[in-house]
Amino acid sequence: MLSEWRHTYANAALTGGNLVFLLIAFKFPTPAGAGVAMGLISLSSFLAWYLNLRRFRAIADTPTSKAASAPQGYVELLGRGVHPPGEKLRSHLTGLPCLWYRYKIEEKSGDKWRHLDSGASSDNFGLHDGTGMVLVDPDDAEILTTNKSTWLQDHFRKTEWTLIAGETIYVLGEHVTLGGAATDLNLKQDVSGLLAEWKKDKPSLLKRFDLDGNGEIDLNEWEFARRAAHREIEKEHREIRLQDGVHLIRKPKDKLFLIANRTPDQLVSRYRTWAWVHLALLVSACMTAAIIFLN
């Protein structure tokens, strides 16, 4: 429920909450009741203002990078969504090809809808901006999408959100390169591991390193084997580091992770507008509370 609130209903939920608090004030038309209601409105408006301002500043203050030259760390990318190599992901309810999906199933219970099931995909998808491609891991991301479908089937209401290949995809998150030149390799550990493997096959070990043919590996022959293992591991490490690494955008630590099928300008406008709305509500609630207590 937290992820659904975060993805879709944050501003609406807080604004609706303020309306509930106003109803409380009308139901208890006393200075104390009105004061409590205004205090709750102030608190929820402050929270909503802070959340929207944080997103506005994160997007506005982070320059757009190119996939081919994006630095390691916190970046903003804008491109087209693409399917990664392999089988295409299909949405849970409609079965249509997509990059990502989220769904919710509700059942009619009297005059209300009761939650039955919900979930979201976690498969990586690609973002291509003309200079190169990065993979995006959507786990724990705030995802904003205009692709929403809701329909009724018997006594059930089904809702599905998707991101589609070919549409504009915006990502704000941590860029890391896995493998390639950035691969973390341990030469000493890998040499020890290779020697341990050689020891398991004693006939092959003797054939290769028993230079005097006495059926045993003495200290000098073992040193020769160790040097050979060292050379093999060094060669493997060079080959690994010459390979292309995998460029991935994932959730950063203690920072906003946002994915949307909108442009940065659209997102900046969205969060700036909501920030002003909630700031106005905050100021109004504080002024009303001050008037109530002064009177």
Secondary structure, DSSP 8 states (H G I E B T S, - for coil): -HHHIIIIIHHHHHHHHHHHHHHHHHHS-SHHHHHHHHHHHHHHHHHHHHHHHHHHHHHHHS-B--TTT--SEEEEEEEEEE--SSS--B-TTT--B-SEEEEEEEEEETTEEEEEEEEE----EEEE-SS-EEEE--TT-EEE-SEEEEEEETTEEEEEEEE-TTSEEEEEEEEEEESGGG----HHHHHHHHHHHHHH-HHHHHHHH-TT-SSS--HHHHHHHHHHHHHHHHHHHHHHHHS--EEEEE--TTS--EEESS-HHHHHHHHHHHHHHHHHHHHHHHHHHHHHHH-
